[in-house]
Amino acid sequence: MGRAGLLIILLLLFAPSAKAQLNYSFRQVDSIMYANTITENWDEVIQLGKEALQNDIDYYYLRARMGIAYYNKKNYRAAAVQMEKARNFNPGNALTNNLLYRAYSYSSLNPEASFFSRNLTDKQREDAGIEKGRVLTFIHFEAGPEFSDNFDTHEFKQLPRGQAQRNQDLYGNSFYSQLGMKLQVHSRVSMYVGFSNLLISKKAELQYAWNMPDSVVQHEWGFSKIFPSRPRIKTSSYDYTLSQNGVYLNANILLGSRWSFTPAIHYVHVSTKSINIDNNSRLIRDTAYYIPAIDSVAYLYYDQVSFDIDPISTTLNNFVVSLELNKQVSVFDWGIFASWSNLNGQTQYQYGFSATYYPFGNLNFYGNTTIKGLSQEQKTRPILSQLLGLKVTRFLWLEGFGIFGNLRGTNESNAFIVYNINDNINLKTGVSLTFVISPSVQLSVRYQYLQKQGYRTVSGPEIPGGTRIEELDYTNQSIIGGLKWSL
């Protein structure tokens, strides 16, 4: 290979790492950026600013103008980065402080916005038009019903052939409510406190076949007793309510440099009934036939079959402890989390990874992808969730979400939502709408569709092993309305 060929290869290898040569001086850069800012030629401001930084030209107005350009293009995350750099040169500039605070607020960097505003002097806040933060920042209330087709779909009809007894304990309709508030207890620490109530209607059902002599037949020689050709079927049910009260607490701790840490605890007190099936069957001796002439009697023996539903009052004290570490990098919020819980007499360990992303640096379009695993009884189940959000109008946001995998025993949103029912939840999907009525009032409505799976116990002489578990598929649909009042 000749020298010319070697030179070309070296240029190709090292060209990407070389700085782009800027043909403008400091004064020319400043003059051109100023002119493009006045004419609102934002793309040129950003491009020239990037080239200047690559050539070690860095000063207050360059960063401020780049921040203004990104802000006007609604890329608030990039604007925040540039305004932070500008403040390093001039911390007291009112416009810089105002735009930095707004950039934080408009790009879901609320902890940074709170920390920033609380560390300004009263005069700096006044000059920048930023209100002094309150301890109580907002109050949130949500409530709504959930409708289930479980009772109607799996109501006992005729007892199938080959079955002697079956029982089930079904979840029905429910109603959920939650009241919470956010407190800014320190410039770096905010806390959310919530109180929730959940009422679920339940129905225990029992069905079994039984038989006994029911007819006396007279003969010339006496009488005899006979069994009916078909056994009788008895069905009974017991309606009751599961009541669940929860207390939730989390703290968002801003560690600095876009790092945050969120510990959370959720206490759930459950008051319900534990359903037992009592077997009261016993062996009966009865007269088979009687011959008066010779005073002769014969006896038969049979099982007098009897089962009863036995509800026992039960209380459960469930705890979920969750930890999450979050890092903001450009348009991404990366998070890793883990939790421990003791739901329904078992221990669960949950761990996972999440990514929230804002492709355009704002809330016009955003998404979240979460992958987690639940370990329970030495078995691990994977769960995937996906959310996409979109700004429809200046006052309306739309979100769609789906969670795939068995959610039983899991939790989400830093343990804010806990799935502690005994039935499997194999799919959760839905949409939500958020209406911004004013800067201090938001209304929301959320629709959710869930595919669940319960079970019933079946026994009979024709069933291998005598007993089996049958799966019962059903669906739930809920509508939750919410109100958020910012102070």
RORONU-313718 format. One line per 8 residues: number of its first residue (from 0); their letters; for each residue x, y, z of C-alpha. Coordinates in Angstrom, 2 decimals. Example, Ala and Ser with C-alpha at 12.3 -4.5 7.8 and 13.67 -1.06 7.14 Angstrom:
0> as> 12.30 -4.50 7.80 | 13.67 -1.06 7.14
This chain:
0> mgraglli> 0.00 0.00 0.00 | 1.36 3.42 -0.94 | 1.77 6.45 1.29 | -1.32 8.07 -0.20 | -3.50 5.07 0.69 | -2.15 4.97 4.25 | -2.81 8.68 4.67 | -6.44 8.26 3.56
8> illllfap> -7.00 5.42 6.05 | -5.51 7.49 8.90 | -7.73 10.42 8.00 | -10.81 8.20 8.01 | -9.89 6.74 11.38 | -9.18 9.97 13.17 | -11.52 12.40 11.43 | -14.56 11.61 13.67
16> sakaqlny> -12.62 12.56 16.80 | -11.27 15.81 15.42 | -12.93 19.11 16.21 | -14.89 20.82 13.48 | -12.89 23.93 12.67 | -14.90 27.08 13.34 | -14.05 29.96 11.02 | -15.54 32.60 13.33
24> sfrqvdsi> -13.91 34.54 16.13 | -15.47 35.02 19.55 | -16.91 38.40 18.52 | -18.33 36.97 15.29 | -19.95 34.06 17.14 | -21.51 36.44 19.63 | -22.74 38.80 16.91 | -24.24 36.06 14.73
32> myantite> -25.92 34.32 17.66 | -27.36 37.65 18.84 | -28.76 38.39 15.37 | -30.30 34.92 15.06 | -31.82 35.25 18.53 | -33.42 38.60 17.62 | -34.84 37.07 14.40 | -35.87 33.90 16.28
40> nwdeviql> -33.81 31.68 14.00 | -33.56 29.05 16.72 | -32.02 26.22 14.68 | -29.10 28.46 13.69 | -28.62 29.56 17.29 | -28.40 25.94 18.44 | -26.14 24.82 15.60 | -23.68 27.69 15.96
48> gkealqnd> -23.70 27.25 19.74 | -22.74 23.58 19.42 | -19.90 24.41 17.01 | -18.62 27.13 19.31 | -18.60 24.77 22.31 | -16.66 22.21 20.29 | -14.04 24.89 19.73 | -13.82 25.87 23.41
56> idyyylra> -15.90 29.02 23.11 | -18.15 29.10 26.16 | -19.69 32.08 27.95 | -22.92 33.25 29.55 | -24.76 34.65 26.53 | -23.93 31.63 24.37 | -25.48 29.28 26.94 | -28.42 31.61 27.63
64> rmgiayyn> -29.25 32.01 23.94 | -29.01 28.27 23.35 | -31.32 27.77 26.34 | -33.78 30.31 24.96 | -33.65 28.61 21.55 | -34.33 25.16 23.02 | -37.08 26.62 25.21 | -38.84 28.19 22.23
72> kknyraaa> -38.56 24.89 20.34 | -40.22 23.32 23.42 | -37.26 21.05 24.11 | -37.38 21.86 27.80 | -34.92 19.22 28.95 | -32.20 20.58 26.66 | -33.17 24.12 27.67 | -32.70 23.21 31.34
80> vqmekarn> -29.16 21.92 30.66 | -28.16 25.15 28.91 | -29.77 27.39 31.50 | -27.93 25.53 34.27 | -24.66 26.25 32.46 | -25.67 29.90 32.02 | -26.33 30.24 35.77 | -22.78 29.10 36.44
88> fnpgnalt> -21.68 32.33 34.73 | -24.43 34.61 36.09 | -26.55 33.15 38.95 | -28.64 36.26 39.48 | -30.08 36.81 36.00 | -33.87 36.95 36.32 | -34.66 35.69 32.81 | -32.31 32.75 33.17
96> nnllyray> -33.82 31.79 36.52 | -37.36 32.11 35.20 | -36.73 29.99 32.12 | -34.78 27.38 34.08 | -37.63 26.98 36.57 | -40.18 26.69 33.76 | -38.00 24.23 31.84 | -37.83 22.02 34.90
104> sysslnpe> -41.60 22.23 35.43 | -42.53 21.58 31.79 | -40.31 18.49 31.45 | -41.39 16.50 34.53 | -38.33 17.56 36.57 | -40.49 18.68 39.48 | -38.00 17.79 42.27 | -35.35 19.89 40.50
112> asffsrnl> -37.82 22.76 40.11 | -38.67 22.69 43.80 | -35.03 22.47 44.87 | -34.07 25.31 42.54 | -36.84 27.69 43.63 | -36.27 27.07 47.33 | -32.58 27.90 47.04 | -33.17 31.30 45.45
120> tdkqreda> -33.28 34.38 47.60 | -36.60 36.14 48.05 | -35.44 38.91 45.73 | -34.28 36.45 43.06 | -37.66 34.70 43.19 | -39.46 38.03 42.98 | -37.33 39.22 40.04 | -37.84 35.90 38.21
128> giekgrvl> -41.58 35.79 38.90 | -41.37 32.51 40.83 | -43.72 32.01 43.74 | -42.33 30.85 47.05 | -42.97 27.15 47.49 | -45.44 25.83 50.04 | -45.05 22.86 52.35 | -48.32 21.35 51.13
136> tfihfeag> -47.95 21.31 47.34 | -51.04 19.41 46.21 | -54.01 17.30 47.31 | -55.21 14.37 45.22 | -58.44 12.38 45.41 | -59.62 9.55 43.19 | -62.45 7.04 43.37 | -64.52 4.74 41.22
144> pefsdnfd> -66.18 1.35 40.74 | -64.89 -1.86 39.21 | -67.38 -4.19 37.55 | -66.82 -7.94 37.30 | -68.60 -10.65 35.31 | -67.28 -13.34 37.69 | -70.55 -14.02 39.58 | -72.70 -14.27 36.46
152> thefkqlp> -70.21 -16.29 34.43 | -69.50 -18.92 37.07 | -72.79 -19.21 38.94 | -73.52 -22.86 39.71 | -75.97 -24.57 37.36 | -76.59 -28.33 37.24 | -73.87 -30.43 38.86 | -71.97 -32.18 36.03
160> rgqaqrnq> -71.91 -35.95 35.84 | -68.99 -37.55 37.65 | -68.83 -34.78 40.24 | -69.99 -35.30 43.79 | -69.08 -31.94 45.28 | -67.65 -28.58 44.18 | -67.01 -25.25 45.87 | -65.69 -21.83 44.90
168> dlygnsfy> -64.94 -18.43 46.47 | -65.47 -15.64 43.90 | -64.44 -11.98 43.70 | -67.15 -9.64 42.39 | -67.67 -5.90 41.97 | -65.60 -3.45 44.00 | -65.25 0.23 44.83 | -61.95 2.05 45.33
176> sqlgmklq> -61.13 5.45 46.85 | -57.87 7.19 47.72 | -56.96 10.55 49.29 | -53.38 11.76 49.22 | -51.22 14.83 49.60 | -47.69 15.84 48.73 | -45.49 17.69 51.21 | -42.23 19.51 50.46
184> vhsrvsmy> -40.49 18.96 53.78 | -37.04 20.06 52.58 | -35.58 21.61 49.43 | -34.32 18.13 48.50 | -37.07 15.99 50.04 | -40.75 15.68 49.15 | -43.17 13.19 50.68 | -46.46 11.73 49.51
192> vgfsnlli> -48.96 10.45 52.08 | -52.04 8.53 50.96 | -55.01 6.79 52.56 | -57.03 4.28 50.55 | -60.09 2.06 50.93 | -61.18 -0.88 48.80 | -64.46 -2.78 49.18 | -64.86 -6.03 47.22
200> skkaelqy> -68.04 -8.10 47.15 | -67.40 -11.84 47.44 | -69.52 -14.95 47.15 | -68.75 -18.45 48.41 | -70.74 -21.24 46.75 | -71.12 -24.93 47.53 | -72.86 -27.67 45.57 | -73.04 -31.40 46.24
208> awnmpdsv> -75.04 -34.52 45.47 | -76.77 -36.50 48.24 | -79.10 -39.47 48.42 | -81.24 -41.37 50.96 | -84.22 -43.72 50.86 | -87.31 -41.64 50.15 | -90.04 -44.14 49.30 | -91.80 -46.95 51.17
216> vqhewgfs> -93.21 -49.70 48.95 | -95.96 -51.94 50.33 | -95.91 -55.64 49.45 | -98.16 -58.62 50.33 | -95.40 -59.80 52.63 | -94.58 -56.39 54.16 | -92.73 -53.25 53.00 | -89.35 -52.09 51.69
224> kifpsrpr> -87.52 -48.78 51.25 | -85.93 -47.69 47.99 | -83.56 -44.93 46.82 | -84.58 -42.42 44.13 | -83.25 -43.05 40.63 | -81.24 -39.82 40.69 | -79.43 -38.19 43.61 | -80.59 -34.86 44.90
232> iktssydy> -78.48 -31.72 44.40 | -78.04 -29.11 47.10 | -76.64 -25.64 46.34 | -75.86 -23.00 48.95 | -74.06 -19.67 48.88 | -72.68 -17.09 51.28 | -72.29 -13.39 50.36 | -69.78 -11.25 52.20
240> tlsqngvy> -67.45 -8.27 51.75 | -63.68 -7.91 51.75 | -62.68 -4.55 53.25 | -59.18 -3.20 52.74 | -57.67 -0.01 54.21 | -54.22 1.21 53.24 | -51.72 3.81 54.43 | -49.02 4.78 51.94
248> lnanillg> -45.89 6.87 52.39 | -43.01 7.63 50.06 | -40.17 10.14 50.01 | -38.45 11.50 46.92 | -34.89 12.49 47.87 | -32.93 14.56 45.37 | -29.33 13.43 45.71 | -27.88 15.88 43.19
256> srwsftpa> -26.54 15.70 39.63 | -29.89 14.32 38.42 | -29.82 11.43 40.91 | -32.83 10.71 43.14 | -33.75 8.03 45.63 | -37.30 6.97 46.55 | -38.04 4.76 49.57 | -41.70 3.83 50.11
264> ihyvhvst> -43.85 1.75 52.46 | -47.44 0.63 52.04 | -49.40 -0.88 54.94 | -52.59 -2.75 53.98 | -55.10 -3.95 56.58 | -57.52 -6.56 55.22 | -60.73 -7.59 56.98 | -62.57 -10.50 55.37
272> ksinidnn> -63.81 -14.07 55.85 | -61.88 -17.27 55.51 | -64.15 -19.86 53.88 | -63.99 -23.45 55.08 | -66.12 -26.35 53.86 | -67.26 -28.54 56.74 | -67.98 -32.19 55.98 | -70.83 -33.26 58.28
280> srlirdta> -71.55 -36.54 56.52 | -72.21 -39.62 58.67 | -73.07 -43.26 58.31 | -76.79 -44.03 58.70 | -78.50 -47.38 59.43 | -82.03 -47.70 58.08 | -84.61 -50.42 57.47 | -84.24 -52.10 54.10
288> yyipaids> -87.42 -54.25 54.40 | -89.73 -55.75 57.04 | -91.85 -58.96 57.00 | -94.50 -58.77 59.74 | -95.59 -62.41 59.41 | -92.29 -63.65 60.69 | -91.20 -60.40 62.34 | -88.14 -60.28 60.10
296> vaylyydq> -86.25 -57.04 59.45 | -83.18 -56.23 57.31 | -81.07 -53.14 57.51 | -79.12 -51.04 55.00 | -76.26 -48.63 55.57 | -75.53 -45.46 53.58 | -73.66 -42.15 53.89 | -75.89 -39.25 54.78
304> vsfdidpi> -73.93 -36.65 52.78 | -73.87 -33.12 54.19 | -71.48 -30.18 53.59 | -71.72 -26.66 54.99 | -70.04 -23.32 54.31 | -68.19 -22.18 57.42 | -67.05 -18.52 57.26 | -64.47 -17.42 59.82
312> sttlnnfv> -63.62 -13.76 60.40 | -60.05 -13.07 59.30 | -57.73 -10.07 59.36 | -54.45 -9.68 57.48 | -51.71 -7.11 57.97 | -49.74 -6.77 54.75 | -46.63 -4.65 54.25 | -44.76 -3.63 51.11
320> vslelnkq> -41.36 -1.91 51.33 | -39.95 -0.48 48.11 | -36.69 1.24 47.10 | -35.91 2.95 43.78 | -32.81 4.72 42.46 | -33.32 7.07 39.51 | -30.89 8.84 37.17 | -31.87 11.44 34.57
328> vsvfdwgi> -29.73 11.43 31.42 | -30.76 13.72 28.58 | -34.32 12.76 27.60 | -34.27 9.56 29.68 | -35.09 8.79 33.30 | -33.48 5.46 34.19 | -34.57 3.60 37.29 | -33.77 0.40 39.16
336> faswsnln> -36.01 -0.79 41.98 | -36.62 -3.62 44.43 | -39.27 -4.44 47.00 | -40.21 -6.89 49.75 | -43.77 -7.82 50.75 | -45.68 -10.36 52.84 | -48.99 -10.68 51.00 | -51.48 -13.45 51.83
344> gqtqyqyg> -49.17 -15.36 54.14 | -46.31 -15.54 51.63 | -43.12 -13.56 51.05 | -42.45 -11.81 47.76 | -39.30 -10.19 46.37 | -39.69 -7.92 43.36 | -36.92 -6.29 41.34 | -36.78 -4.52 38.03
352> fsatyypf> -35.68 -1.80 35.68 | -37.60 1.11 34.15 | -36.98 3.73 31.49 | -39.08 6.87 31.08 | -38.36 8.86 27.95 | -39.31 12.23 26.49 | -38.15 12.12 22.84 | -38.81 15.81 22.23
360> gnlnfygn> -37.67 17.00 25.65 | -41.21 17.86 26.75 | -44.56 16.31 27.69 | -46.02 16.41 24.18 | -45.06 12.75 23.79 | -43.53 10.43 26.36 | -43.36 6.80 27.36 | -42.34 4.36 30.04
368> ttikglsq> -41.12 0.79 29.74 | -40.75 -1.37 32.84 | -39.42 -4.91 33.11 | -39.60 -6.64 36.47 | -39.61 -10.05 38.07 | -41.44 -11.41 41.11 | -39.87 -14.15 43.20 | -42.29 -16.12 45.40
376> eqktrpil> -41.87 -19.63 46.76 | -38.61 -20.00 44.78 | -40.43 -19.25 41.53 | -39.85 -16.15 39.42 | -42.43 -14.57 37.11 | -41.56 -11.86 34.53 | -43.84 -8.83 34.01 | -43.61 -6.23 31.23
384> sqllglkv> -45.43 -2.91 31.25 | -45.63 -0.20 28.61 | -47.13 3.29 28.77 | -47.35 5.98 26.08 | -48.58 9.52 26.67 | -49.61 12.23 24.23 | -50.64 15.87 24.50 | -53.85 16.10 22.48
392> trflwleg> -54.67 19.78 23.05 | -53.29 22.50 25.29 | -55.53 21.25 28.12 | -55.84 17.49 27.42 | -53.37 14.61 27.76 | -54.06 11.00 26.71 | -52.25 7.93 28.04 | -52.51 4.30 27.03
400> fgifgnlr> -50.95 1.44 28.99 | -50.66 -2.32 29.14 | -49.16 -4.71 31.69 | -48.43 -8.27 30.60 | -47.78 -11.15 32.97 | -49.35 -12.48 36.15 | -49.61 -9.52 38.56 | -50.70 -11.48 41.63
408> gtnesnaf> -48.42 -10.58 44.52 | -46.71 -7.70 42.68 | -46.74 -3.94 43.21 | -46.11 -0.94 40.99 | -45.42 2.81 41.10 | -43.15 2.54 44.16 | -45.61 0.22 45.94 | -48.49 2.69 45.48
416> ivynindn> -50.56 -0.07 43.81 | -50.54 -3.52 45.44 | -52.05 -6.66 43.90 | -52.81 -8.77 46.95 | -55.89 -10.76 45.89 | -55.64 -14.54 45.56 | -56.72 -14.67 41.91 | -54.31 -14.34 39.00
424> inlktgvs> -54.30 -11.07 37.02 | -52.92 -11.99 33.61 | -53.51 -8.72 31.75 | -54.14 -5.09 32.67 | -54.67 -2.45 30.01 | -56.48 0.83 29.66 | -56.47 4.53 28.83 | -56.57 7.70 30.91
432> ltfvisps> -57.44 11.30 30.16 | -56.11 14.30 32.10 | -57.86 17.66 31.77 | -55.93 20.73 32.88 | -58.73 23.03 34.00 | -56.37 25.67 35.39 | -52.77 25.86 36.65 | -54.02 24.61 40.02
440> vqlsvryq> -56.80 22.14 39.06 | -56.57 18.90 37.07 | -59.34 16.38 36.44 | -58.67 12.84 35.29 | -60.60 9.76 34.26 | -59.06 6.31 33.86 | -60.55 3.19 32.25 | -59.00 -0.20 33.02
448> ylqkqgyr> -59.66 -3.65 31.61 | -58.32 -6.70 33.47 | -58.28 -10.39 32.61 | -58.34 -12.49 35.78 | -58.38 -16.14 36.71 | -59.87 -17.75 39.82 | -60.46 -21.39 40.66 | -62.91 -23.91 42.07
456> tvsgpeip> -62.35 -27.23 43.81 | -64.14 -30.30 42.38 | -64.34 -33.82 43.81 | -66.00 -37.05 42.71 | -65.47 -40.80 42.31 | -64.67 -40.51 38.60 | -61.94 -37.85 39.08 | -58.35 -39.18 39.18
464> ggtrieel> -57.09 -38.72 42.73 | -60.58 -37.77 43.86 | -60.07 -33.99 43.57 | -59.00 -31.44 40.98 | -58.75 -27.64 40.61 | -60.62 -25.95 37.76 | -59.56 -22.53 36.42 | -62.22 -19.82 36.11
472> dytnqsii> -61.54 -16.99 33.64 | -63.32 -13.66 34.04 | -62.88 -9.95 33.33 | -63.07 -6.74 35.34 | -63.62 -3.21 34.05 | -63.14 -0.06 36.12 | -63.64 3.68 35.74 | -61.68 5.89 38.17
480> gglkwsl> -62.17 9.63 38.37 | -59.61 11.93 39.99 | -59.08 15.50 41.14 | -55.69 17.11 41.77 | -55.56 20.52 43.43 | -52.17 22.24 43.45 | -51.59 24.88 46.11
